[in-house]
Amino acid sequence: MNDRAAKDHADDGGRALVGTDLMECHPPDAQMKLREVLNSGRPNVYTTQERRRKKLIYQCQWKKGGRVGGVVQVVIELPRDMPHHVR
């Protein structure tokens, strides 16, 4: 968990969340998606908006020694006025 994630999740425990059960931190619909990432190896990629902040979310398996050990989540905040091109 990096500094930004710790700050964003401070109300839920911040860095103390590291090592806790991933599923307990998410609602049932998100748990289902995370299980799919863990079981299938396919990443879950989407955009979202909350509190006027647009974000790109990328979730994928985290492996150690070839064994799945969890999920990596990368969150990229997108500028509200970022151009979108359809080609």
Secondary structure, 3 states (H helix, E strand, C coil): CCHHHHHHCHHHCHHHHCCCCHHHHCCHHHHHHHHHHHHHCCCEEEEEEECCEEEEEEEEEEEECCEEEEEEEEEEEECCCCCCCCC
